[in-house]
Amino acid sequence: MGLKIFQILIFLGTIIAWISLGLIIFYFDPGQISLLGLTIFYVNLFLVLSGTIFIISDFLKSKIFRRQLLVNRVRISVRHAGLFSILVIGWGILKTQGLLQWWNLALLIMILAVLEFFFISSQKQRIVNE
């Protein structure tokens, strides 16, 4: 699959996710929603955030880092979009459950930072082994 097709599919998927998130917010009452409804909301919010962050970060990285390999740029943009979306979704879940304290949020950030460092080190290890 080419980059343009991938970007078009991400863009169309993000638009569909934005529309469905708007419908969820408009038609569902947060006080009456079940666990399944909350799960659908958070999964949809993850898709919206991931797609939007990927589109913006990929565009900015294509303008700033012109010499970076295309595959690496897209891989890093997808990873950063997913990790940042997990951070926002985790914050939202902690907030709705009444568990949002600074140490919980700091722990979540540290876990995601360790995960990012793992991805960076595994990428460097792969380059060294090739």
N, C-alpha and C positions, 0 to 999 in steps of 0.2 A: 504494500500500500504506500502510495506516495505521500509526501508531506502535505500537499494541498488538499488531498482527499481527507487525510486525517484531521486537518484543521477545520475543514468544512463540516465533517461529522461531529467534531467536538462543538463547533458553533451551533449547529442545528440541535444537538442534544441539550446544550445549555439553554437555548431558547425554549425548548419543550419543557425542561425542568423548571425554568422561571414561570412559565404559564401554569404548570401543575402546582407549583408552590403558591402562586397567587390564588388558585382555586381552593387549595387546602386552607389557606388563611381566611379566605372569604366565606367558605361554606361550613367549616367545622368550628364548633365552640370549644375553646381550650379547657373549660371546666367540665365538659361532658364527654371528652374524647377518651377512647380506650387505649390500652397499651399498644395495640396494633396501629391505631391512628397516630400515636406519638412516634412509633417506629417508622411509619411511612413518612411523617413530617421530617424526622431527622435524616433519614436516608435521602429524601428529596433535597433537603437543605445542604447535605454533603455534596450531592451532584451539582447543585447550583453554585456553591462556593468553589468546588474543584474546577468546574468548567470555566467560570468567570476568572478565577485567579490564573488558570493556565493560559487563557487567551491573553490576558493583560501581561503576564510575565514573559510569555513567549514573544509577544510583540516588542516589549522593552528590551529583552535580551537580543533579539535580532537586530535592533538598532544600536545597542551599546557594544555587544560582543560579536562583531562582524566576522572575526577569524575563528570563532569557536565552531567545532564540528557540529553539523546539523543534528546528528543522532544524540550527541551529548547534551546539546541545548534542549531538545525536546524531552529527553529522559530526566534531566534536572528540573525542568519546568513542571513535568507531571508529578515528580516526587515532592517538590516544594508545595505545589497546589494541594496534594493529598495531605501532607503533614500539617499545613496551616489550616486546612478544613477540619482535620481531626482536633486540632487545638480549639477552634471555635465551637465545634459540636461538643467537645468535652466540657468547655466552659458553660455552654448552654444546659447540658445535662446536670452538671453540678449545681448550677443556679436554680433549676426547676426543682431539684431534690432538696434544696436548702443546705447543701454541703459545700457551697463555695466559700472557701477560706483562702487566705493568701498562700498558705503552705500546700494546700491541695493543688492550686493552680501552679505554684512553683514546681511541685513534683511532676505534674503533667508536662510542663515545659522542659524539665530536665530529662524525662523519659523520651520525649520527642527529639531533644538535642542529642542524646546518646544514640538514638535510632539513626539520626542524620549522620553522626560521626561514623557509625557502623557502615552506612552506605558509602560514604566518602572513602573510608579505609578499604572496603572491599573493591571499590572501583580502582583505587591506586594499586592494590594487590593484583588485580586482574591485568593492569597495564604492565606491571613489573614481570609477571609470568609470561606475557606474550612476547 
